[in-house]
Amino acid sequence: QARMREVDFSMPIFLSESRYAVPQDSPIKGLRQLAGKRLAVIEGTNADWHFSMMAHNGFNLDILHFESPAEAILSVSSGRAAAFAGDDVALAALMRANPLAARLKVVGQPFISNAIGLMLRRNDSQFRLLVDSAISSLIETGELQRLANKWMAPLGIRSDPVTEQAFALIAICAPLLAPQGP
């Protein structure tokens, strides 16, 4: 992605999954029911890339690109699009904040899992090492999991034991993989 050329990211602090927001009365439950329909995505996101590749490879789907989640939600609420594909954390937050989104529901099996890291300035390995070390400590002590549950649980999002084990492994391996000095 373009932003990967402009910024760096810390080690992951959370795993999100991408799903679909559809009207409450929609029969759409997942990908199969989206065939031949219009799907709203935010331009430049993982969902945009994923579904653009699917359409390029022959999946019958009309992708509508939007600059903001509000525009994508409006397209689904107005019937212009059948669904809005996005990150479950963002969808859950939008559903709480946007009155139009309150009329939608999130459905489907996750189609992408995304490792979420902190955005950092590009090519500053010392700062990135400092941030990754702090994150490793939060993972090792269980504080990162406590914080994730505090802020994500109200949105209906909880991590599973496999995710927690993956983060523990990342915390152990991160110092071994960190860039060494110049």
Secondary structure as UniProt FT lines:
FT   HELIX           2..5
FT   STRAND          7..9
FT   STRAND          14..23
FT   TURN            24..25
FT   HELIX           31..34
FT   TURN            35..36
FT   STRAND          38..42
FT   TURN            43..44
FT   HELIX           46..56
FT   TURN            57..58
FT   STRAND          62..66
FT   HELIX           69..77
FT   TURN            78..79
FT   STRAND          83..87
FT   HELIX           88..97
FT   TURN            99..100
FT   HELIX           101..103
FT   STRAND          104..116
FT   STRAND          119..121
FT   TURN            122..123
FT   HELIX           125..141
FT   HELIX           143..152
FT   HELIX           153..155
FT   HELIX           161..177
//
